[in-house]
Amino acid sequence: MRVEIYSKPKCSLCDKAADVVEAVRARIPFELRLISILEAPELFERYRYDIPVIVIDGVPAFKYRVTEAELEARLREVQGGMSIAKTGAQDG
């Protein structure tokens, strides 16, 4: 399972999301990739108003904020083979 966080330096929401992801990663193993939207113009254009964006196995799952409970539940769904359909609050 792979989790990506799209963020940028000096973003407090991004730092909080990364802390949540790392806390959950201590309980559920997964590959983690931190991606700065400043790395490429297309990433900046796509995500500049929405960071942080957390993507699970290529599917945007959360943006702005996530709790440990929400992330853990979503990861367990993916582990169990369930699709990770977005809720109304998750239009990442």
C-alpha positions in Angstrom: 0.0 0.0 0.0 1.3 3.5 -0.9 0.4 6.8 0.6 1.5 10.1 -0.9 1.2 13.5 0.7 1.2 16.5 -1.6 2.4 19.5 0.3 4.9 22.4 0.3 7.4 23.7 2.8 6.2 26.0 5.6 2.7 24.7 5.5 1.3 24.1 9.0 -1.6 22.0 7.8 0.8 19.9 5.8 3.0 19.4 8.8 0.0 18.3 10.9 -1.2 15.9 8.2 2.3 14.4 8.0 2.3 13.9 11.8 -1.0 12.1 11.6 0.2 9.9 8.7 3.4 9.0 10.6 1.4 8.1 13.7 -0.9 5.8 11.7 2.1 4.3 9.9 3.5 3.1 13.2 0.4 0.9 13.4 -0.2 0.0 9.8 2.8 -0.4 7.5 2.7 1.4 4.2 5.1 3.1 1.7 5.1 6.8 2.2 6.1 9.5 -0.3 6.2 13.2 0.5 5.8 15.3 -2.6 6.4 19.0 -2.7 4.1 20.7 -5.1 7.0 23.1 -5.8 8.8 20.3 -7.6 6.8 20.8 -10.9 4.6 23.6 -12.3 1.8 21.1 -13.0 1.7 19.9 -9.4 1.6 23.5 -8.2 -1.2 24.4 -10.5 -3.2 21.3 -9.5 -2.8 21.4 -5.8 -1.9 25.0 -4.7 -5.2 25.7 -3.1 -5.9 22.2 -1.8 -2.8 21.1 0.2 -2.2 18.9 1.9 -3.7 16.2 -0.3 -3.3 12.6 0.9 -3.5 10.0 -1.8 -3.9 6.3 -1.1 -2.8 3.9 -3.9 -3.3 6.6 -6.5 -6.7 7.7 -5.3 -7.1 11.1 -3.6 -8.6 10.4 -0.1 -8.2 13.5 2.0 -7.4 17.2 1.7 -6.7 19.9 4.2 -7.2 17.8 7.3 -7.3 14.2 8.4 -7.6 12.5 11.8 -5.8 9.3 12.8 -9.1 7.5 13.0 -10.2 8.6 9.5 -6.9 7.6 7.9 -6.7 4.3 9.8 -10.2 3.4 8.7 -9.5 4.3 5.1 -6.3 2.3 5.1 -8.0 -0.7 6.6 -10.7 -0.5 3.9 -7.9 -0.6 1.3 -6.2 -3.5 3.0 -9.4 -5.4 3.0 -9.8 -4.9 -0.7 -12.7 -2.4 -0.5 -12.8 0.5 -2.9 -12.1 3.9 -1.4 -14.9 5.9 -2.7 -14.8 9.5 -1.7 -17.3 11.1 0.7 -18.8 14.5 0.0 -16.1 16.2 2.1 -13.3 14.5 0.1 -13.3 15.9 -3.4 -9.4 15.8 -3.7 
